[in-house]
Amino acid sequence: MQRATGVLQVDADVHYEDALALLRVLAFTRGQELGAVARDVVDGTLSLGQGG
């Protein structure tokens, strides 16, 4: 979870807390568990440029 939040923090150029909130929003809007979305972000299969 921390690694995915860090990736989003850099990609979106936001503070850590905002990146964590973004990760939660991604999970909610995709209808997936938070851990699954975090794995996708870390693996590079989900990025902000992919409609996330």
Secondary structure, 3 states (H helix, E strand, C coil): CHHHHHHHHHHHCCCHHHHHHHHHHHHHHHCCCHHHHHHHHHHCCCCHHHCC
